[in-house]
Amino acid sequence: MNYKIGDILFTREQISTRVIELSQEIRKDFIEFHTGQELLMVGILKGSAIFIADLVRALGQDIDVRLDFMVISSYGSDTKSSGVVRIIKDLDAYIENKNVIIVEDIIDTGLTMSYLLSILQRRAPSSLKVCSLLNKEERRKVPVFVDYCGFEIPDKFVVGYGLDYSGKWRHLPDICVAEPV
Ligand code: PRP
């Protein structure tokens, strides 16, 4: 099936406002519970690239923020339902005793995040939280607690602001619905 770019679901202005709000929530919690410590923001590529870039720039210079990234890919259709993912690029640094926030563009079935959380939890971080720009709660197959959520969305295929269709349209500034043609 082929798709075209359809209606805008969230404009760039709505995204910008919400990303700054999320950043301020993270900042507030961090100052309250972890003052003086390091905050490691972990982007899961490729979808989170644009979101994390905007998110971290609103955190403020008085917080000791570090960035790291993981590249993951699913093993294939047979194992897709298990959520087991292959780590293509792991974190550069150890996270033991660190405060970690995983940053995703979207949580859908929850399988990827659930698996990622289990991997990273075993590395004994001091704290481990989840921040996702979009959340499709109605598609959930396994429960995932999202500490910081940008927008709840219906079960629609969305593109833009990091989200792709076959590698395309990640660069769109707005989040749009992709429609079959
Ligand atoms: C998307 C998203 C999550 C995953 C969520 O990644 O970034 O990693 O799917 O789906 P789930 O909740 O059903 O497991 P995708 O595989 O599209 O890769 P990308 O980030 O490179 O676009």
Backbone and ligand atoms as CSV (ligand in chain L), in Angstrom:
chain,resi,resn,atom,element,x,y,z
A,1,MET,N,N,0.845,-1.205,0.000
A,1,MET,CA,C,0.000,0.000,0.000
A,1,MET,C,C,0.881,1.256,0.000
A,2,ASN,N,N,0.455,2.249,-0.763
A,2,ASN,CA,C,1.179,3.523,-0.784
A,2,ASN,C,C,0.444,4.570,0.045
A,3,TYR,N,N,1.210,5.500,0.522
A,3,TYR,CA,C,0.615,6.538,1.379
A,3,TYR,C,C,0.964,7.925,0.864
A,4,LYS,N,N,0.094,8.875,1.219
A,4,LYS,CA,C,0.393,10.289,0.978
A,4,LYS,C,C,0.287,11.038,2.309
A,5,ILE,N,N,0.865,12.219,2.330
A,5,ILE,CA,C,0.781,13.027,3.549
A,5,ILE,C,C,-0.621,13.617,3.644
A,6,GLY,N,N,-1.310,13.323,4.738
A,6,GLY,CA,C,-2.683,13.804,4.909
A,6,GLY,C,C,-2.763,14.990,5.860
A,7,ASP,N,N,-3.850,15.032,6.599
A,7,ASP,CA,C,-4.112,16.174,7.487
A,7,ASP,C,C,-3.071,16.285,8.601
A,8,ILE,N,N,-2.911,17.512,9.044
A,8,ILE,CA,C,-2.022,17.744,10.197
A,8,ILE,C,C,-2.749,17.312,11.471
A,9,LEU,N,N,-2.048,16.512,12.292
A,9,LEU,CA,C,-2.605,16.120,13.594
A,9,LEU,C,C,-2.146,17.099,14.671
A,10,PHE,N,N,-0.853,17.442,14.635
A,10,PHE,CA,C,-0.298,18.453,15.543
A,10,PHE,C,C,0.580,19.405,14.733
A,11,THR,N,N,0.301,20.694,14.860
A,11,THR,CA,C,1.105,21.685,14.142
A,11,THR,C,C,2.457,21.856,14.823
A,12,ARG,N,N,3.377,22.472,14.115
A,12,ARG,CA,C,4.703,22.725,14.694
A,12,ARG,C,C,4.606,23.594,15.946
A,13,GLU,N,N,3.621,24.495,15.958
A,13,GLU,CA,C,3.445,25.356,17.139
A,13,GLU,C,C,2.951,24.540,18.341
A,14,GLN,N,N,1.986,23.663,18.075
A,14,GLN,CA,C,1.489,22.794,19.171
A,14,GLN,C,C,2.597,21.895,19.698
A,15,ILE,N,N,3.405,21.371,18.789
A,15,ILE,CA,C,4.507,20.490,19.197
A,15,ILE,C,C,5.497,21.278,20.044
A,16,SER,N,N,5.853,22.438,19.544
A,16,SER,CA,C,6.850,23.256,20.247
A,16,SER,C,C,6.390,23.585,21.674
A,17,THR,N,N,5.125,23.995,21.793
A,17,THR,CA,C,4.581,24.327,23.114
A,17,THR,C,C,4.635,23.116,24.040
A,18,ARG,N,N,4.226,21.972,23.534
A,18,ARG,CA,C,4.155,20.758,24.373
A,18,ARG,C,C,5.558,20.256,24.745
A,19,VAL,N,N,6.488,20.374,23.802
A,19,VAL,CA,C,7.857,19.907,24.093
A,19,VAL,C,C,8.468,20.767,25.207
A,20,ILE,N,N,8.210,22.057,25.162
A,20,ILE,CA,C,8.740,22.927,26.225
A,20,ILE,C,C,8.087,22.585,27.561
A,21,GLU,N,N,6.784,22.308,27.541
A,21,GLU,CA,C,6.105,21.895,28.788
A,21,GLU,C,C,6.706,20.610,29.354
A,22,LEU,N,N,6.935,19.640,28.469
A,22,LEU,CA,C,7.523,18.365,28.914
A,22,LEU,C,C,8.899,18.580,29.526
A,23,SER,N,N,9.670,19.407,28.843
A,23,SER,CA,C,11.018,19.697,29.310
A,23,SER,C,C,10.982,20.334,30.707
A,24,GLN,N,N,10.007,21.207,30.906
A,24,GLN,CA,C,9.881,21.864,32.204
A,24,GLN,C,C,9.444,20.878,33.296
A,25,GLU,N,N,8.600,19.914,32.917
A,25,GLU,CA,C,8.204,18.850,33.871
A,25,GLU,C,C,9.423,18.042,34.283
A,26,ILE,N,N,10.221,17.668,33.292
A,26,ILE,CA,C,11.431,16.874,33.561
A,26,ILE,C,C,12.368,17.680,34.455
A,27,ARG,N,N,12.528,18.925,34.112
A,27,ARG,CA,C,13.417,19.819,34.862
A,27,ARG,C,C,12.979,19.938,36.336
A,28,LYS,N,N,11.679,20.160,36.496
A,28,LYS,CA,C,11.134,20.335,37.851
A,28,LYS,C,C,11.373,19.084,38.690
A,29,ASP,N,N,11.026,17.929,38.142
A,29,ASP,CA,C,11.223,16.659,38.867
A,29,ASP,C,C,12.700,16.429,39.173
A,30,PHE,N,N,13.522,16.739,38.190
A,30,PHE,CA,C,14.943,16.459,38.375
A,30,PHE,C,C,15.537,17.323,39.486
A,31,ILE,N,N,15.154,18.591,39.477
A,31,ILE,CA,C,15.666,19.499,40.509
A,31,ILE,C,C,15.150,19.066,41.884
A,32,GLU,N,N,13.887,18.614,41.921
A,32,GLU,CA,C,13.306,18.207,43.200
A,32,GLU,C,C,13.975,16.952,43.769
A,33,PHE,N,N,14.252,15.980,42.911
A,33,PHE,CA,C,14.713,14.676,43.418
A,33,PHE,C,C,16.198,14.396,43.213
A,34,HIS,N,N,16.836,15.086,42.270
A,34,HIS,CA,C,18.216,14.699,41.929
A,34,HIS,C,C,19.157,15.889,41.783
A,35,THR,N,N,18.921,16.941,42.538
A,35,THR,CA,C,19.771,18.128,42.400
A,35,THR,C,C,21.251,17.774,42.520
A,36,GLY,N,N,22.034,18.344,41.629
A,36,GLY,CA,C,23.487,18.143,41.679
A,36,GLY,C,C,23.959,16.879,40.991
A,37,GLN,N,N,23.002,16.056,40.520
A,37,GLN,CA,C,23.409,14.821,39.843
A,37,GLN,C,C,23.365,15.005,38.320
A,38,GLU,N,N,23.779,13.938,37.624
A,38,GLU,CA,C,23.764,13.969,36.163
A,38,GLU,C,C,22.441,13.440,35.632
A,39,LEU,N,N,21.995,14.009,34.548
A,39,LEU,CA,C,20.798,13.514,33.863
A,39,LEU,C,C,21.216,13.009,32.490
A,40,LEU,N,N,21.006,11.717,32.270
A,40,LEU,CA,C,21.371,11.133,30.980
A,40,LEU,C,C,20.113,10.927,30.134
A,41,MET,N,N,20.047,11.650,29.037
A,41,MET,CA,C,18.914,11.527,28.118
A,41,MET,C,C,19.321,10.564,27.005
A,42,VAL,N,N,18.560,9.477,26.859
A,42,VAL,CA,C,18.903,8.435,25.884
A,42,VAL,C,C,17.878,8.427,24.755
A,43,GLY,N,N,18.286,8.852,23.578
A,43,GLY,CA,C,17.400,8.853,22.411
A,43,GLY,C,C,17.461,7.517,21.697
A,44,ILE,N,N,16.276,6.993,21.358
A,44,ILE,CA,C,16.209,5.749,20.596
A,44,ILE,C,C,16.025,6.125,19.124
A,45,LEU,N,N,17.057,5.851,18.352
A,45,LEU,CA,C,17.060,6.274,16.950
A,45,LEU,C,C,16.329,5.263,16.071
A,46,LYS,N,N,15.734,5.743,14.948
A,46,LYS,CA,C,15.947,7.110,14.488
A,46,LYS,C,C,14.812,8.052,14.896
A,47,GLY,N,N,13.680,7.469,15.261
A,47,GLY,CA,C,12.477,8.275,15.426
A,47,GLY,C,C,12.576,9.433,16.395
A,48,SER,N,N,13.417,9.277,17.445
A,48,SER,CA,C,13.445,10.303,18.496
A,48,SER,C,C,14.391,11.464,18.204
A,49,ALA,N,N,15.096,11.400,17.070
A,49,ALA,CA,C,16.199,12.349,16.825
A,49,ALA,C,C,15.760,13.813,16.927
A,50,ILE,N,N,14.649,14.121,16.310
A,50,ILE,CA,C,14.226,15.530,16.253
A,50,ILE,C,C,13.617,15.956,17.584
A,51,PHE,N,N,12.850,15.061,18.169
A,51,PHE,CA,C,12.219,15.344,19.470
A,51,PHE,C,C,13.273,15.584,20.552
A,52,ILE,N,N,14.238,14.714,20.652
A,52,ILE,CA,C,15.232,14.851,21.734
A,52,ILE,C,C,16.053,16.133,21.545
A,53,ALA,N,N,16.283,16.502,20.299
A,53,ALA,CA,C,17.062,17.721,20.036
A,53,ALA,C,C,16.342,18.949,20.589
A,54,ASP,N,N,15.041,19.001,20.411
A,54,ASP,CA,C,14.270,20.131,20.937
A,54,ASP,C,C,14.093,20.023,22.450
A,55,LEU,N,N,13.854,18.801,22.913
A,55,LEU,CA,C,13.585,18.571,24.338
A,55,LEU,C,C,14.766,19.002,25.213
A,56,VAL,N,N,15.955,18.584,24.856
A,56,VAL,CA,C,17.105,18.865,25.732
A,56,VAL,C,C,17.479,20.348,25.728
A,57,ARG,N,N,17.192,21.013,24.628
A,57,ARG,CA,C,17.567,22.431,24.567
A,57,ARG,C,C,16.699,23.307,25.459
A,58,ALA,N,N,15.578,22.746,25.938
A,58,ALA,CA,C,14.716,23.522,26.842
A,58,ALA,C,C,14.935,23.143,28.308
A,59,LEU,N,N,15.908,22.276,28.592
A,59,LEU,CA,C,16.099,21.829,29.983
A,59,LEU,C,C,16.784,22.869,30.869
A,60,GLY,N,N,17.590,23.712,30.256
A,60,GLY,CA,C,18.264,24.759,31.030
A,60,GLY,C,C,19.703,24.411,31.332
A,61,GLN,N,N,20.529,25.447,31.394
A,61,GLN,CA,C,21.977,25.221,31.500
A,61,GLN,C,C,22.439,24.856,32.902
A,62,ASP,N,N,21.555,24.984,33.878
A,62,ASP,CA,C,21.963,24.658,35.253
A,62,ASP,C,C,21.823,23.171,35.574
A,63,ILE,N,N,21.293,22.376,34.641
A,63,ILE,CA,C,21.230,20.921,34.867
A,63,ILE,C,C,22.351,20.268,34.064
A,64,ASP,N,N,22.993,19.262,34.718
A,64,ASP,CA,C,24.125,18.574,34.082
A,64,ASP,C,C,23.585,17.471,33.167
A,65,VAL,N,N,23.265,17.847,31.938
A,65,VAL,CA,C,22.620,16.927,31.004
A,65,VAL,C,C,23.660,16.275,30.094
A,66,ARG,N,N,23.545,14.965,29.935
A,66,ARG,CA,C,24.374,14.241,28.972
A,66,ARG,C,C,23.438,13.558,27.982
A,67,LEU,N,N,23.965,13.311,26.779
A,67,LEU,CA,C,23.172,12.653,25.743
A,67,LEU,C,C,23.816,11.344,25.334
A,68,ASP,N,N,22.986,10.357,25.093
A,68,ASP,CA,C,23.481,9.125,24.490
A,68,ASP,C,C,22.359,8.591,23.604
A,69,PHE,N,N,22.708,7.653,22.739
A,69,PHE,CA,C,21.727,7.139,21.789
A,69,PHE,C,C,21.849,5.629,21.660
A,70,MET,N,N,20.719,5.001,21.368
A,70,MET,CA,C,20.732,3.589,21.004
A,70,MET,C,C,20.073,3.441,19.641
A,71,VAL,N,N,20.594,2.521,18.864
A,71,VAL,CA,C,19.934,2.151,17.613
A,71,VAL,C,C,19.497,0.704,17.775
A,72,ILE,N,N,18.216,0.488,17.555
A,72,ILE,CA,C,17.706,-0.869,17.710
A,72,ILE,C,C,16.917,-1.262,16.470
A,73,SER,N,N,16.759,-2.556,16.282
A,73,SER,CA,C,15.904,-2.977,15.183
A,73,SER,C,C,15.223,-4.279,15.586
A,74,SER,N,N,14.012,-4.490,15.082
A,74,SER,CA,C,13.345,-5.734,15.468
A,74,SER,C,C,13.969,-6.886,14.699
A,75,TYR,N,N,13.853,-8.057,15.255
A,75,TYR,CA,C,14.490,-9.236,14.678
A,75,TYR,C,C,13.802,-9.740,13.427
A,76,GLY,N,N,12.589,-9.296,13.183
A,76,GLY,CA,C,11.840,-9.822,12.041
A,76,GLY,C,C,10.447,-10.201,12.491
A,77,SER,N,N,9.612,-10.514,11.513
A,77,SER,CA,C,8.189,-10.656,11.826
A,77,SER,C,C,7.910,-11.770,12.841
A,78,ASP,N,N,8.703,-12.854,12.797
A,78,ASP,CA,C,8.429,-13.967,13.710
A,78,ASP,C,C,8.557,-13.557,15.171
A,79,THR,N,N,9.554,-12.760,15.433
A,79,THR,CA,C,9.816,-12.401,16.827
A,79,THR,C,C,9.253,-11.032,17.188
A,80,LYS,N,N,8.635,-10.378,16.220
A,80,LYS,CA,C,8.128,-9.017,16.441
A,80,LYS,C,C,7.197,-8.976,17.662
A,81,SER,N,N,6.359,-10.000,17.772
A,81,SER,CA,C,5.370,-9.988,18.851
A,81,SER,C,C,6.004,-10.188,20.227
A,82,SER,N,N,7.231,-10.684,20.249
A,82,SER,CA,C,7.907,-10.859,21.537
A,82,SER,C,C,8.498,-9.531,22.004
A,83,GLY,N,N,8.703,-8.606,21.056
A,83,GLY,CA,C,9.287,-7.320,21.404
A,83,GLY,C,C,10.797,-7.375,21.532
A,84,VAL,N,N,11.359,-8.561,21.323
A,84,VAL,CA,C,12.823,-8.657,21.431
A,84,VAL,C,C,13.455,-7.871,20.292
A,85,VAL,N,N,14.364,-6.984,20.648
A,85,VAL,CA,C,14.997,-6.172,19.614
A,85,VAL,C,C,16.498,-6.446,19.576
A,86,ARG,N,N,17.073,-6.186,18.426
A,86,ARG,CA,C,18.512,-6.329,18.260
A,86,ARG,C,C,19.127,-4.958,18.522
A,87,ILE,N,N,20.170,-4.933,19.318
A,87,ILE,CA,C,20.843,-3.658,19.559
A,87,ILE,C,C,21.905,-3.465,18.483
A,88,ILE,N,N,21.679,-2.479,17.633
A,88,ILE,CA,C,22.632,-2.177,16.556
A,88,ILE,C,C,23.744,-1.287,17.103
A,89,LYS,N,N,23.332,-0.315,17.926
A,89,LYS,CA,C,24.310,0.536,18.623
A,89,LYS,C,C,23.870,0.651,20.075
A,90,ASP,N,N,24.762,0.247,20.957
A,90,ASP,CA,C,24.443,0.319,22.385
A,90,ASP,C,C,24.875,1.685,22.939
A,91,LEU,N,N,24.555,1.912,24.188
A,91,LEU,CA,C,24.990,3.144,24.853
A,91,LEU,C,C,26.521,3.203,24.873
A,92,ASP,N,N,27.052,4.409,24.840
A,92,ASP,CA,C,28.511,4.565,24.890
A,92,ASP,C,C,29.045,4.356,26.302
A,93,ALA,N,N,28.217,4.710,27.286
A,93,ALA,CA,C,28.730,4.723,28.670
A,93,ALA,C,C,27.910,3.816,29.581
A,94,TYR,N,N,28.505,3.440,30.712
A,94,TYR,CA,C,27.791,2.666,31.726
A,94,TYR,C,C,26.735,3.558,32.387
A,95,ILE,N,N,25.615,2.959,32.776
A,95,ILE,CA,C,24.563,3.770,33.396
A,95,ILE,C,C,24.357,3.426,34.864
A,96,GLU,N,N,25.209,2.593,35.417
A,96,GLU,CA,C,25.073,2.243,36.831
A,96,GLU,C,C,25.098,3.524,37.676
A,97,ASN,N,N,24.116,3.635,38.560
A,97,ASN,CA,C,23.984,4.802,39.445
A,97,ASN,C,C,23.711,6.120,38.724
A,98,LYS,N,N,23.289,6.051,37.469
A,98,LYS,CA,C,22.950,7.285,36.737
A,98,LYS,C,C,21.432,7.453,36.686
A,99,ASN,N,N,21.008,8.697,36.486
A,99,ASN,CA,C,19.590,8.990,36.295
A,99,ASN,C,C,19.332,9.046,34.795
A,100,VAL,N,N,18.511,8.094,34.331
A,100,VAL,CA,C,18.353,7.915,32.885
A,100,VAL,C,C,16.896,8.171,32.475
A,101,ILE,N,N,16.738,8.914,31.397
A,101,ILE,CA,C,15.411,9.049,30.780
A,101,ILE,C,C,15.510,8.559,29.339
A,102,ILE,N,N,14.710,7.541,29.019
A,102,ILE,CA,C,14.663,7.036,27.647
A,102,ILE,C,C,13.697,7.920,26.860
A,103,VAL,N,N,14.138,8.383,25.697
A,103,VAL,CA,C,13.319,9.295,24.893
A,103,VAL,C,C,12.908,8.611,23.589
A,104,GLU,N,N,11.612,8.485,23.403
A,104,GLU,CA,C,11.059,7.849,22.206
A,104,GLU,C,C,10.142,8.817,21.477
A,105,ASP,N,N,9.941,8.556,20.178
A,105,ASP,CA,C,8.958,9.342,19.436
A,105,ASP,C,C,7.546,8.813,19.684
A,106,ILE,N,N,7.432,7.464,19.762
A,106,ILE,CA,C,6.090,6.892,19.909
A,106,ILE,C,C,6.157,5.549,20.635
A,107,ILE,N,N,5.150,5.316,21.467
A,107,ILE,CA,C,4.975,3.996,22.068
A,107,ILE,C,C,3.638,3.462,21.566
A,108,ASP,N,N,3.732,2.296,20.956
A,108,ASP,CA,C,2.583,1.737,20.249
A,108,ASP,C,C,2.131,0.482,21.014
A,109,THR,N,N,2.602,-0.695,20.635
A,109,THR,CA,C,2.252,-1.901,21.395
A,109,THR,C,C,2.916,-1.904,22.762
A,110,GLY,N,N,4.013,-1.164,22.886
A,110,GLY,CA,C,4.758,-1.139,24.149
A,110,GLY,C,C,5.848,-2.202,24.214
A,111,LEU,N,N,5.889,-3.063,23.202
A,111,LEU,CA,C,6.831,-4.193,23.245
A,111,LEU,C,C,8.291,-3.718,23.230
A,112,THR,N,N,8.584,-2.746,22.376
A,112,THR,CA,C,9.963,-2.255,22.283
A,112,THR,C,C,10.395,-1.646,23.610
A,113,MET,N,N,9.542,-0.778,24.158
A,113,MET,CA,C,9.918,-0.087,25.401
A,113,MET,C,C,10.018,-1.058,26.570
A,114,SER,N,N,9.117,-2.015,26.600
A,114,SER,CA,C,9.139,-2.988,27.672
A,114,SER,C,C,10.463,-3.766,27.652
A,115,TYR,N,N,10.883,-4.139,26.474
A,115,TYR,CA,C,12.139,-4.882,26.339
A,115,TYR,C,C,13.344,-3.995,26.694
A,116,LEU,N,N,13.304,-2.774,26.183
A,116,LEU,CA,C,14.402,-1.831,26.476
A,116,LEU,C,C,14.534,-1.583,27.976
A,117,LEU,N,N,13.385,-1.404,28.619
A,117,LEU,CA,C,13.404,-1.160,30.068
A,117,LEU,C,C,14.023,-2.346,30.803
A,118,SER,N,N,13.691,-3.551,30.340
A,118,SER,CA,C,14.246,-4.719,31.038
A,118,SER,C,C,15.757,-4.796,30.837
A,119,ILE,N,N,16.228,-4.446,29.657
A,119,ILE,CA,C,17.685,-4.461,29.407
A,119,ILE,C,C,18.382,-3.422,30.280
A,120,LEU,N,N,17.846,-2.202,30.260
A,120,LEU,CA,C,18.537,-1.104,30.952
A,120,LEU,C,C,18.411,-1.217,32.470
A,121,GLN,N,N,17.297,-1.756,32.941
A,121,GLN,CA,C,17.129,-1.917,34.384
A,121,GLN,C,C,18.198,-2.840,34.967
A,122,ARG,N,N,18.591,-3.842,34.184
A,122,ARG,CA,C,19.614,-4.788,34.650
A,122,ARG,C,C,20.977,-4.124,34.842
A,123,ARG,N,N,21.147,-2.947,34.233
A,123,ARG,CA,C,22.424,-2.242,34.365
A,123,ARG,C,C,22.465,-1.345,35.610
A,124,ALA,N,N,21.437,-1.451,36.421
A,124,ALA,CA,C,21.381,-0.790,37.729
A,124,ALA,C,C,21.528,0.735,37.712
A,125,PRO,N,N,20.699,1.410,36.898
A,125,PRO,CA,C,20.702,2.877,36.978
A,125,PRO,C,C,20.095,3.315,38.312
A,126,SER,N,N,20.408,4.543,38.708
A,126,SER,CA,C,19.831,5.079,39.939
A,126,SER,C,C,18.327,5.329,39.748
A,127,SER,N,N,17.973,5.839,38.569
A,127,SER,CA,C,16.564,5.982,38.202
A,127,SER,C,C,16.438,5.783,36.703
A,128,LEU,N,N,15.269,5.300,36.290
A,128,LEU,CA,C,15.045,5.017,34.864
A,128,LEU,C,C,13.613,5.413,34.522
A,129,LYS,N,N,13.481,6.419,33.646
A,129,LYS,CA,C,12.150,6.918,33.300
A,129,LYS,C,C,11.956,6.904,31.792
A,130,VAL,N,N,10.698,7.091,31.396
A,130,VAL,CA,C,10.334,7.038,29.978
A,130,VAL,C,C,9.675,8.347,29.570
A,131,CYS,N,N,10.151,8.894,28.466
A,131,CYS,CA,C,9.532,10.093,27.887
A,131,CYS,C,C,9.209,9.788,26.432
A,132,SER,N,N,7.940,9.917,26.073
A,132,SER,CA,C,7.571,9.671,24.680
A,132,SER,C,C,6.712,10.822,24.174
A,133,LEU,N,N,7.030,11.286,22.977
A,133,LEU,CA,C,6.243,12.383,22.417
A,133,LEU,C,C,4.804,11.934,22.175
A,134,LEU,N,N,4.651,10.740,21.602
A,134,LEU,CA,C,3.315,10.231,21.292
A,134,LEU,C,C,3.069,8.914,22.005
A,135,ASN,N,N,1.808,8.657,22.312
A,135,ASN,CA,C,1.434,7.428,23.003
A,135,ASN,C,C,0.126,6.908,22.414
A,136,LYS,N,N,0.193,5.676,21.883
A,136,LYS,CA,C,-1.029,5.043,21.351
A,136,LYS,C,C,-1.496,4.000,22.353
A,137,GLU,N,N,-2.119,4.473,23.402
A,137,GLU,CA,C,-2.507,3.593,24.509
A,137,GLU,C,C,-3.425,2.455,24.032
A,138,GLU,N,N,-4.296,2.747,23.088
A,138,GLU,CA,C,-5.270,1.721,22.671
A,138,GLU,C,C,-4.633,0.546,21.933
A,139,ARG,N,N,-3.382,0.692,21.520
A,139,ARG,CA,C,-2.695,-0.398,20.802
A,139,ARG,C,C,-1.845,-1.268,21.732
A,140,ARG,N,N,-1.821,-0.937,22.994
A,140,ARG,CA,C,-0.916,-1.593,23.933
A,140,ARG,C,C,-1.116,-3.112,24.030
A,141,LYS,N,N,-0.003,-3.839,23.951
A,141,LYS,CA,C,-0.034,-5.289,24.196
A,141,LYS,C,C,0.570,-5.620,25.543
A,142,VAL,N,N,1.493,-4.799,25.971
A,142,VAL,CA,C,2.074,-4.962,27.312
A,142,VAL,C,C,2.049,-3.603,28.010
A,143,PRO,N,N,1.830,-3.592,29.305
A,143,PRO,CA,C,1.758,-2.298,29.992
A,143,PRO,C,C,3.113,-1.601,30.050
A,144,VAL,N,N,3.096,-0.312,29.793
A,144,VAL,CA,C,4.315,0.496,29.928
A,144,VAL,C,C,3.909,1.796,30.613
A,145,PHE,N,N,4.585,2.132,31.674
A,145,PHE,CA,C,4.290,3.403,32.320
A,145,PHE,C,C,5.113,4.508,31.652
A,146,VAL,N,N,4.410,5.511,31.132
A,146,VAL,CA,C,5.094,6.617,30.462
A,146,VAL,C,C,5.154,7.788,31.446
A,147,ASP,N,N,6.340,8.076,31.921
A,147,ASP,CA,C,6.488,9.138,32.930
A,147,ASP,C,C,6.182,10.509,32.344
A,148,TYR,N,N,6.645,10.733,31.112
A,148,TYR,CA,C,6.432,12.021,30.453
A,148,TYR,C,C,5.877,11.746,29.053
A,149,CYS,N,N,4.626,12.156,28.837
A,149,CYS,CA,C,3.967,11.873,27.554
A,149,CYS,C,C,3.534,13.185,26.902
A,150,GLY,N,N,3.909,13.348,25.633
A,150,GLY,CA,C,3.550,14.572,24.908
A,150,GLY,C,C,2.072,14.593,24.559
A,151,PHE,N,N,1.655,13.639,23.760
A,151,PHE,CA,C,0.263,13.585,23.300
A,151,PHE,C,C,-0.217,12.142,23.248
A,152,GLU,N,N,-1.454,11.920,23.713
A,152,GLU,CA,C,-2.146,10.652,23.455
A,152,GLU,C,C,-2.710,10.752,22.045
A,153,ILE,N,N,-2.545,9.689,21.254
A,153,ILE,CA,C,-3.105,9.754,19.897
A,153,ILE,C,C,-3.953,8.519,19.602
A,154,PRO,N,N,-4.908,8.675,18.664
A,154,PRO,CA,C,-5.712,7.524,18.252
A,154,PRO,C,C,-4.865,6.586,17.390
A,155,ASP,N,N,-5.428,5.439,17.040
A,155,ASP,CA,C,-4.696,4.453,16.247
A,155,ASP,C,C,-4.650,4.880,14.780
A,156,LYS,N,N,-3.832,5.898,14.523
A,156,LYS,CA,C,-3.642,6.386,13.152
A,156,LYS,C,C,-2.170,6.315,12.811
A,157,PHE,N,N,-1.882,6.178,11.530
A,157,PHE,CA,C,-0.503,6.126,11.056
A,157,PHE,C,C,-0.012,7.570,10.902
A,158,VAL,N,N,0.949,7.950,11.735
A,158,VAL,CA,C,1.392,9.347,11.719
A,158,VAL,C,C,2.851,9.466,11.303
A,159,VAL,N,N,3.139,10.577,10.646
A,159,VAL,CA,C,4.492,10.841,10.140
A,159,VAL,C,C,4.886,12.288,10.447
A,160,GLY,N,N,6.186,12.540,10.353
A,160,GLY,CA,C,6.704,13.888,10.570
A,160,GLY,C,C,7.320,14.036,11.948
A,161,TYR,N,N,8.120,15.071,12.119
A,161,TYR,CA,C,8.796,15.359,13.384
A,161,TYR,C,C,9.510,14.093,13.904
A,162,GLY,N,N,10.177,13.414,12.979
A,162,GLY,CA,C,10.945,12.217,13.342
A,162,GLY,C,C,10.300,10.912,12.929
A,163,LEU,N,N,8.972,10.921,12.792
A,163,LEU,CA,C,8.281,9.658,12.456
A,163,LEU,C,C,8.233,9.468,10.939
A,164,ASP,N,N,8.431,8.221,10.525
A,164,ASP,CA,C,8.607,7.974,9.090
A,164,ASP,C,C,7.572,7.037,8.488
A,165,TYR,N,N,7.538,7.089,7.153
A,165,TYR,CA,C,6.894,6.047,6.356
A,165,TYR,C,C,7.977,5.539,5.422
A,166,SER,N,N,8.431,4.313,5.655
A,166,SER,CA,C,9.471,3.742,4.804
A,166,SER,C,C,10.696,4.656,4.714
A,167,GLY,N,N,11.065,5.256,5.818
A,167,GLY,CA,C,12.252,6.118,5.842
A,167,GLY,C,C,12.000,7.558,5.418
A,168,LYS,N,N,10.804,7.828,4.890
A,168,LYS,CA,C,10.512,9.187,4.399
A,168,LYS,C,C,9.742,9.993,5.437
A,169,TRP,N,N,9.774,11.296,5.247
A,169,TRP,CA,C,8.923,12.272,5.945
A,169,TRP,C,C,9.269,12.505,7.410
A,170,ARG,N,N,10.432,12.044,7.826
A,170,ARG,CA,C,10.855,12.351,9.199
A,170,ARG,C,C,11.091,13.856,9.361
A,171,HIS,N,N,11.424,14.516,8.250
A,171,HIS,CA,C,11.834,15.918,8.304
A,171,HIS,C,C,10.668,16.900,8.333
A,172,LEU,N,N,9.433,16.413,8.213
A,172,LEU,CA,C,8.286,17.330,8.219
A,172,LEU,C,C,8.183,18.009,9.584
A,173,PRO,N,N,7.968,19.322,9.622
A,173,PRO,CA,C,7.913,20.015,10.916
A,173,PRO,C,C,6.634,19.738,11.705
A,174,ASP,N,N,5.551,19.378,10.999
A,174,ASP,CA,C,4.294,19.060,11.678
A,174,ASP,C,C,4.124,17.543,11.748
A,175,ILE,N,N,3.262,17.081,12.650
A,175,ILE,CA,C,2.924,15.659,12.671
A,175,ILE,C,C,1.621,15.486,11.898
A,176,CYS,N,N,1.695,14.658,10.852
A,176,CYS,CA,C,0.555,14.503,9.946
A,176,CYS,C,C,0.078,13.056,9.929
A,177,VAL,N,N,-1.153,12.885,9.523
A,177,VAL,CA,C,-1.685,11.541,9.316
A,177,VAL,C,C,-1.260,11.099,7.917
A,178,ALA,N,N,-0.759,9.861,7.794
A,178,ALA,CA,C,-0.451,9.316,6.466
A,178,ALA,C,C,-1.697,8.569,5.979
A,179,GLU,N,N,-2.101,8.903,4.756
A,179,GLU,CA,C,-3.340,8.309,4.232
A,179,GLU,C,C,-3.029,7.406,3.042
A,180,PRO,N,N,-3.703,6.280,2.948
A,180,PRO,CA,C,-3.485,5.410,1.790
A,180,PRO,C,C,-3.926,6.095,0.500
A,181,VAL,N,N,-3.201,5.842,-0.598
A,181,VAL,CA,C,-3.621,6.411,-1.897
A,181,VAL,C,C,-4.098,5.294,-2.807
L,1,PRP,C1,C,9.105,2.913,16.494
L,1,PRP,C2,C,9.285,3.730,17.756
L,1,PRP,C3,C,9.539,2.683,18.793
L,1,PRP,C4,C,8.683,1.530,18.314
L,1,PRP,C5,C,7.394,1.538,19.079
L,1,PRP,O1,O,10.348,2.609,15.965
L,1,PRP,O2,O,10.354,4.632,17.641
L,1,PRP,O3,O,10.900,2.318,18.895
L,1,PRP,O4,O,8.432,1.728,16.923
L,1,PRP,O5,O,6.589,0.444,18.708
L,1,PRP,P1,P,6.049,-0.611,19.752
L,1,PRP,O6,O,5.544,0.122,20.943
L,1,PRP,O7,O,4.922,-1.297,18.988
L,1,PRP,O8,O,7.144,-1.569,20.077
L,1,PRP,P2,P,10.578,2.094,14.485
L,1,PRP,O9,O,10.712,0.594,14.490
L,1,PRP,O10,O,9.529,2.646,13.573
L,1,PRP,O11,O,12.029,2.669,14.124
L,1,PRP,P3,P,12.500,4.201,13.955
L,1,PRP,O12,O,12.582,4.805,15.339
L,1,PRP,O13,O,13.860,4.087,13.330
L,1,PRP,O14,O,11.500,4.920,13.079
